[in-house]
Amino acid sequence: MAINLKKLSRKNPRDMSRSKWYLTQATSGTITLKELAREIEKQTAMTYADISSVLISLTELLTKNVKAGQIVRLGDFGSFRISVSSEGTETPEELTTRHVKNARILFAPGAEMKTELRAASYTIVS
């Protein structure tokens, strides 16, 4: 597997007159849930409707269970969990839900995905 990279100039936030060049992933577009279902349909004996139903249910249940505080493990693919950041207070009594700054879902790749990533090669594209 080859990962395409592109060159990107970024300014230093501390000194906006200076910038450095970095490599970043060169995306090649997006794929939708419907397109994924069509690809899975070609590789399996399942119908598009069945696959779509399973994928939609998966996304709904993943969201529901992560919000409920569960770590959702999807085998070798990886796991999802919620992460909340908040402002600090001097005492625990002062701390309320108003101090929540944001919540996001974190993904941790599974062992197989990590192995694939370590074995990847890189190509710089323009």
C-alpha positions as CSV (number, residue, x, y, z in Angstrom):
1,M,0.0,0.0,0.0
2,A,1.4,3.4,-1.0
3,I,0.4,6.5,0.8
4,N,0.4,9.7,-1.3
5,L,2.0,12.8,0.3
6,K,2.1,16.4,-0.7
7,K,4.4,19.3,0.3
8,L,2.8,22.0,2.4
9,S,4.2,25.3,3.7
10,R,3.1,26.3,7.2
11,K,3.8,29.5,9.0
12,N,5.3,29.4,12.5
13,P,2.5,30.7,14.9
14,R,5.1,32.4,17.0
15,D,6.9,34.1,14.1
16,M,4.5,34.6,11.2
17,S,7.3,35.8,9.0
18,R,8.9,32.3,8.9
19,S,7.5,29.1,7.5
20,K,8.7,25.6,7.0
21,W,7.7,22.8,4.6
22,Y,6.1,19.6,5.7
23,L,4.7,16.5,4.2
24,T,1.0,15.8,4.6
25,Q,-1.3,13.2,3.2
26,A,-2.7,13.9,-0.2
27,T,-6.3,12.9,-0.1
28,S,-7.8,11.5,-3.3
29,G,-11.4,12.3,-2.5
30,T,-14.1,10.9,-0.3
31,I,-16.2,7.8,-0.3
32,T,-19.7,7.8,1.0
33,L,-21.6,5.1,3.0
34,K,-23.6,4.3,-0.2
35,E,-20.4,3.9,-2.2
36,L,-18.9,1.6,0.5
37,A,-22.1,-0.5,0.5
38,R,-21.8,-0.9,-3.3
39,E,-18.2,-2.0,-3.0
40,I,-19.1,-4.5,-0.3
41,E,-21.9,-5.8,-2.4
42,K,-19.4,-6.7,-5.2
43,Q,-17.3,-8.6,-2.7
44,T,-20.0,-10.6,-0.9
45,A,-23.3,-12.4,-1.5
46,M,-25.2,-9.8,0.4
47,T,-27.5,-7.2,-1.2
48,Y,-27.0,-3.5,-1.3
49,A,-30.1,-3.0,0.9
50,D,-28.8,-5.5,3.5
51,I,-25.4,-3.9,3.6
52,S,-26.8,-0.4,3.8
53,S,-29.0,-1.4,6.7
54,V,-26.1,-3.0,8.6
55,L,-23.8,0.1,8.0
56,I,-26.5,2.5,9.1
57,S,-27.3,0.5,12.2
58,L,-23.5,0.3,13.0
59,T,-23.1,4.0,12.8
60,E,-26.2,4.6,15.0
61,L,-25.2,2.0,17.6
62,L,-21.6,3.2,17.6
63,T,-22.7,6.7,18.4
64,K,-25.3,5.6,21.0
65,N,-22.8,3.3,22.9
66,V,-19.9,5.8,22.8
67,K,-22.2,8.5,24.2
68,A,-23.1,6.0,27.0
69,G,-19.5,5.7,27.9
70,Q,-18.7,2.5,26.2
71,I,-15.5,1.8,24.3
72,V,-16.7,0.2,21.0
73,R,-14.2,-2.3,19.7
74,L,-14.6,-3.4,16.1
75,G,-12.2,-6.3,16.1
76,D,-9.0,-5.8,14.1
77,F,-10.4,-2.5,12.7
78,G,-10.0,-0.6,15.9
79,S,-12.0,1.0,18.7
80,F,-13.9,4.2,19.3
81,R,-14.3,6.1,22.6
82,I,-15.4,9.6,23.7
83,S,-13.0,12.2,25.0
84,V,-14.1,15.3,26.9
85,S,-12.0,18.3,27.7
86,S,-12.9,20.9,30.2
87,E,-11.7,24.1,31.9
88,G,-10.1,23.6,35.3
89,T,-11.3,25.0,38.5
90,E,-9.6,25.5,41.9
91,T,-11.9,23.2,43.8
92,P,-14.1,20.2,42.8
93,E,-17.2,21.9,44.1
94,E,-16.8,24.7,41.5
95,L,-16.6,22.2,38.7
96,T,-19.9,21.8,36.7
97,T,-20.9,20.7,33.2
98,R,-20.6,24.3,32.1
99,H,-16.9,23.8,32.2
100,V,-17.0,21.3,29.3
101,K,-15.1,22.8,26.4
102,N,-15.7,20.1,23.8
103,A,-16.3,16.4,23.3
104,R,-15.0,14.3,20.4
105,I,-14.8,10.7,19.4
106,L,-11.4,9.2,19.3
107,F,-10.4,6.2,17.1
108,A,-7.6,3.9,17.9
109,P,-6.6,1.5,15.1
110,G,-6.4,-2.2,15.8
111,A,-3.3,-4.4,15.5
112,E,-3.9,-5.3,11.9
113,M,-4.4,-1.8,10.8
114,K,-1.3,-0.6,12.6
115,T,0.7,-3.4,10.9
116,E,-0.6,-2.3,7.5
117,L,0.3,1.3,8.2
118,R,3.9,0.4,9.3
119,A,4.3,-1.6,6.1
120,A,3.1,1.2,3.9
121,S,5.4,3.0,1.4
122,Y,5.2,6.7,0.6
123,T,5.1,8.6,-2.6
124,I,5.3,12.4,-3.0
125,V,2.8,13.7,-5.5
126,S,2.4,17.2,-6.9
